[in-house]
Each structure stands twice: as C-alpha cells, then as structure tokens.
C-alpha cells in the first residue's frame, strides 16, 4: 500500500519553511514557527487529525506574524494535496463528532463555553467559508490586550489567513464556523481541533471503494 506522505521546502524573502507530513501517522509533531501559540495550535491539529507533522519555519516576525501564519497554511495544504495523490479510496468528506450525538456526521468540537464546527471536502475546488468569527477577526487590540496572552495577540484574522492558505493549496472546500464562545484561546483551539477531526475522517481510506474515486466525475 502506498505511503501517503509529503516533504516540502519553500523559501521566499519572507519565510523559509521545511515540512514533513505522514497522513497515516500517530499524531506526533515537531513544530517550530517562532509563534508559541501557533505552534500549540498546529501540534493539537496533528494530534486530532492523527497525522505525523514536522514543520519548521523561519519568518519575518520582526514585521509581524502574518507571513509566517499564511505561508504555513499554504505549505501544509500543498503537502496534503501531494500526500493524498489521486485520492482513490478516500472518504473525501470530513466529519468528526457532535457532542450530542456521535453519529450525526458533523465535526462539532466543544471547548468549555464555546462550540466550533468544521466540514471539509477534498473536492479539488478551493473554497473557504468562515462564519461566526468576522466580528473578532479584525478587532483593534489595546496595549493591555496585546500583553494579556498569546491567544489574544494572535488574533482571529491570522487564523483565517492560515485556513485560506490551506484551502487554496489543498484544493478543498473548508467550512469553519463558531456557533458560540467568548474566550479567545478556547475559540481558536476549538476551531483547530474541529479542523483536525474533519481532516482525519476525510483522509481515511474506505475499504468499500478501494482503488476507486469517491466521485461520479472520474476525477478530483
């Protein structure tokens, strides 16, 4: 059976990224981006998507975190596209669990007071739907808030840039939604965990369609 993995190096004037991805992994990770909170989000993504991920990035953090976060999304998406290959035999559509009913096929993930949802389709068509977070994405932070903790300074707009980059390069439909929540760390963590659960299911091999594409078009 083909090993589903990818190794990518991407160098620009803004970032230098080296990434190794193994889809059929154990949830192990080694992440160094220079942004501790972002490292934490990528590590928990690897854990909940059950992939092995090594990602090291040197970015122009003296400017800001935007280039680092966006480019990591681009490279990770490219790695998934490469590792999935022709996509034969995969489930394609991603769903995790609903805390109310584990059989509903929705990727709902709770984190204390908040609830996030993610659904993904490795369809070959890039599209990001980002709902329930726009009011937080470009909030102007006070100096006190910037010093509060890394999850506040990270801000939701950066998370959107990461997911947009991933969707573009993985060529997938990616729907992310915050149903409710207040605490910044909990919200971002719930979104990344829901993303991981959805990716896990979508990339799994379905033995009923081994060697066949999950599409009537004949190509994804």
Order of alpha helices (4+ residues) and beta strands (2+ residues): beta-beta-beta-alpha-beta-alpha-beta-beta-beta-beta-alpha-alpha-alpha-alpha-beta-alpha
